[in-house]
Amino acid sequence: MACKQTGVFLMMVVAIGLVSLASATEFVVGDDKGWNLGENYTAWAMGKEFKVGDTLVFNYKIPNHNVIKVDGANFKACTSPENSEPLATGSDTITLSTPGKKWYICGKSDHCERGMKLVINVASDVEAPNSPPQPDSSSNKIEVFQYLSLMAAAMTVAIAFVI
């Protein structure tokens, strides 16, 4: 009997973990245009709901650009803090691990002054609205992964009740 209960408990833990993973969204900054000069990142972020656990992906050609996380004052002044280490892989992923405002700039030349900067507000999971997803033609969400994860979670729960 204890073995059966342990198995059910483990399946429930796996199901909860899969549902949690499925709720995170990957946002590709600038969608298919990426992190480049000439894009309006304020407009790109408008209407998007960022929450703890989501990720931002900055795609760009190296060595043309980089990504630096800054505070509000450095964002406004387009300056990077001393000792800041720019992300510079050309495909940088940042996990949004805490709620609040987040500021990012390109530290190359005058790129920030020319508009390569992004500010977002990250909501906690509890604060995020529970609205159904809207149809979106952009490729900023991993919807197939979410669907498969939810299906796996549902199957795990169903199997737990059969055992």
N, C-alpha and C positions, 0 to 999 in steps of 0.2 A: 504494500500500500504506500509506504514512504517513497519508494522508487517512482511510483506512478505520480505522486504529488510533486516530486522533484522535477520530473520530466515536464509536467504541465507548467510549473513555475518557470523553468528555463525557456520553454516555448513562449510564454507570455513576455519575458524579458527581451527575447529576440524580436518579438512582434512590436513591442514598444520602441525598441531601438530603430527598427526599420521605418516605422511611422515617423519618428523624430527626424531621421535622415531625409525622408521623402518631403518633409515640409520645408527644408532649406532650398533656397533658390540661388542659382549662379547667374550673376549679372555680368555680361560682357560690356565693359565701359565703351560707349560709342557704337555698340552693336557691331555690324560688319565693317564700319569705318575705323574702328579702333581708337586708340589714344594718339591723336595727331593734331597738328595745327589746323586751324580752320573749322573746327567742330565747336558746337555750342553745348557744353556739358551741363549747363544749368537747364537747358531745354531737355536734354537727354534724361536727366534725373527726375524731371517734373512728372508727377503722377505715379512714380514707382514707389512701392512700399518696401523699404529695407528693414530687415529685422535681424536680431541676434541669430547667428548661425549661417546667415547668407554669406556668399562670397562675391567679391569683385574681381574680375579678370581684366587686366590692362594689357592689351595687345598692341605692339608697336615694333618698328624696325630699329634694331640696335646698330650703331651707337647714337642714333638721332634723338632719342628721348629716354626718360627714366621716370620713376614715380617716387615721390617723397611724401611721407605722412607728416603733416605740420599741424600747428594749432591755429586758432582763429586769427591771431595777430600776424603770424607769419604768412598765412593765406592771404590776408588783406594786403600785406606789403610785398607779396611774392618773394619771400626770402626763405631759405632753408636754415634750420637751426644748426649751430656748430655741432659737430660730432654726429650729424645725421648720416645714415648710410642709405643712399638711394637704391631702390630696387632697379635692376638694369638687365633682366634676362630677356626682355622682349615679349614675355608672356608671364606677367607677375600676378599671382593670386593672393588676395588678402581676405582672410576670414573676419567677418564682423563679429567680434566676440563680446563687445559691451554696447549697451545702448548709449545714445547721445549723438552729438554732431561729430562728423568726421570730415577732415579736410585733406586733400591731396593736390600736389602740384607737380609739374615737370620742372626739374631743376636745371635744364639745359638753357644756356644763353638767356634770351628774353622770352622764352616760350610761355611762361606763366603770365607775363604781362600781355601776351598776345592771345590769351584765353585758355591755355592748357592747365586748367584747374577745375577741381570738382569738390563740391561740398554736398554732403548728404546728412539726413537725420535717421539714425538707426533706432527703431523701436524694439523693446523687449518682446519676447514671444507673447507675453500676457497683454501688452499694449496694442499689438498688431491687430487690425480689424479682421474679423472672420468672414470676409466676403468671398464669394466664389470667384475663381480666376476668370479674367476677361479674355476674350479672343485677342491674340497678339500675333502679328506676322513676323515680328523680330525674333531673332534666335537667342534671346537672353535667358531662357528658362530651359531646364532639363526636364521636360514634361514626360518623356518616355521613362526615365529613371524613376520619377515620382510614381507613375502608374504601376510600374513593375514592383516597386517597393511596397506600395499599398496592397497589391495583389498578394505578394509574399506574406505580408503581415496577416491579411485576412485568411489565407490558407493555413498559417500557423495556428491562429486562434481556432479555426474549424477543426484542425487535427487534434488540438488540445481537448476539445469537448468530446471527441470520439474515443480518445484513449481512456 
